[in-house]
Amino acid sequence: MGAGEYGFARSYGSLAGGVDPYTHRYKTGPYTESWHRNGKLIEEEGHATDLIGREVVSWIREKNGPWFYYVPFTAVHTPVKAPYEYMARYEDQSFDPNSERDVSYKTYLAYTTQMDHWIGEIRKALEETGQLQNTVIVFSSDNGATPSSIEDVLMYPGHQLPHPRLGDNGRLRGWKRDLYEGGIRVPTFVSWGDRLIPKKLDTPVHIIDWLPTLVHLCGYEVGDRLGRELDGQDISSLIMGQGSEPQPRDFYWKFIDDSWAVRRGDWKLGFQMNFNEQVEELELFNLARDPYENRNLAEKYSDIVEELKTVRANFAKEDNRFQ
């Protein structure tokens, strides 16, 4: 992405997703070289997390709002590599009896800690420049954790070690690329100086809600300017603690190989929700009673299955509408 595209005045980092932190190379192929500044490929030395962190901090210190920064760290995407100063924090700890898995997991922890450090530096820069109180900070993941990377990591050029143990989704079923909750339910943190009361929210929201929410908090309404309704909802009242829940709505996910899932209230219906297993049956779960998706209730509640199949069909009509 070059400067001026998608509304951004400047851009920096990887054009092709997760890269080797040190070589800044993406997977072997036409998009291997992807490290850029304003759309022009460049060569730099340094760890990608440090480079991205320093860049954002410099932007914050040179420009005093209003501004919008989108900061997609390549951490903790594979290949997972971290500087020694972060690895050293875990060298005296043991997390797995298998030595290779233990090293892999400690590297993952160190990689995460390095990213956390730069998030702290970004917040520090906001505070020192007097911008913290007037800046909404949203931190979110794009998908659940992946358990390992043995073969995929070898698609990157250069010397790569397999990662036999990486993230952990706790008791949630599934992993990255799955449509079980472990693949699609992620934590999100919101900070806005002292304007927000510290609390935990369990109301289901979607990443598409951030566009209308942030635009509203900036004092604008974007729907009329686009000439159509937005897919997301304004959840500013929810995060501001004003007691207003988002309007009831259905959720829809679609992935490769015709995998899909829909949610209405506490009910979730899906097909081929495990990326690595081809299944022929529909799966229905009540997430309020069974948040870990252990009991398929499709046969017992055929009426709900039919209702959610209709929901899915209506959503599918909108697939690729704007391509």
Secondary structure, DSSP 8 states (H G I E B T S, - for coil): --TTGGG-S--EEESSSS--TTT-B-SSSTTSB-EEETTEE----S-HHHHHHHHHHHHHHH--SS--------TTSSS----HHHHGGGTT----SSHHHHHHHHHHHHHHHHHHHHHHHHHHHHHHTT-GGG--EEEE-SS---S-BSSGGGGSSS----BS-----TT----TT-SSHHHH---EEEE-TTSS----------GGGHHHHHHHHTT---HHHHTS--SS---HHHHTTSS------EEEEE-STT-EEEEETTEEEEES-STT----SEEEEETTT-TT-----TTTTHHHHHHHHHHHHHHHTTTTTT-
